């Protein structure tokens, strides 16, 4: 029982820091979408923009949750 309490105390000290990777991936997919759009591959560009948009939305939600906690 002491080990479980110690682990709960330890996890309470660790902040949620998942945002940096999501922003980097969103920028990567945004650049991919721009390059694909210039090259004329509209399907790849649209898909890349959708992925970038969802990664930014997930980042914002996680950032708000982290600030609230």
C-alpha positions as CSV (number, residue, x, y, z in Angstrom):
1,X,0.0,0.0,0.0
2,X,2.9,2.4,0.7
3,X,4.3,1.8,-2.8
4,X,1.0,2.7,-4.4
5,X,0.7,5.9,-2.3
6,X,4.3,6.8,-3.2
7,X,3.6,6.4,-6.9
8,X,0.5,8.5,-6.7
9,X,2.5,11.3,-4.9
10,X,5.2,11.0,-7.6
11,X,2.8,11.2,-10.5
12,X,1.1,14.3,-9.0
13,X,4.5,16.1,-9.4
14,X,4.8,15.4,-13.1
15,X,3.2,18.0,-15.3
16,X,1.5,17.1,-18.6
17,X,4.0,18.1,-21.3
18,X,2.8,16.6,-24.5
19,X,2.4,19.8,-26.6
20,X,5.9,20.2,-28.0
21,X,5.8,17.2,-30.2
22,X,2.3,17.9,-31.5
23,X,3.3,21.4,-32.6
24,X,6.4,20.1,-34.4
25,X,4.3,17.5,-36.2
26,X,1.7,20.1,-37.1
27,X,4.4,22.3,-38.6
28,X,5.8,19.3,-40.5
29,X,2.4,18.4,-42.0
30,X,1.8,22.1,-42.9
31,X,5.0,22.3,-44.8
32,X,4.2,19.0,-46.5
33,X,0.8,20.4,-47.5
34,X,2.4,23.5,-48.9
35,X,4.9,21.6,-50.9
36,X,2.3,19.1,-52.2
37,X,0.0,22.0,-53.1
38,X,2.7,23.7,-55.1
39,X,3.6,20.4,-56.8
40,X,-0.1,19.9,-57.8
41,X,-0.8,16.9,-55.6
42,X,-4.1,18.3,-54.2
43,X,-5.1,15.0,-52.5
44,X,-1.9,14.8,-50.4
45,X,-2.1,18.6,-49.7
46,X,-5.6,18.3,-48.4
47,X,-4.8,15.2,-46.3
48,X,-1.7,16.9,-44.8
49,X,-3.7,20.0,-43.9
50,X,-6.4,17.9,-42.2
51,X,-3.7,16.2,-40.1
52,X,-2.0,19.4,-39.3
53,X,-5.4,21.0,-38.3
54,X,-6.2,18.1,-35.9
55,X,-2.8,18.1,-34.4
56,X,-3.1,21.8,-33.6
57,X,-6.6,21.2,-32.1
58,X,-5.3,18.4,-29.9
59,X,-2.4,20.6,-28.8
60,X,-4.7,23.4,-27.8
61,X,-7.0,21.0,-25.9
62,X,-4.0,19.5,-24.0
63,X,-2.5,22.9,-23.3
64,X,-5.8,24.1,-21.8
65,X,-6.1,21.0,-19.7
66,X,-2.5,21.4,-18.5
67,X,-3.1,25.0,-17.6
68,X,-6.3,24.1,-15.6
69,X,-4.5,21.3,-13.7
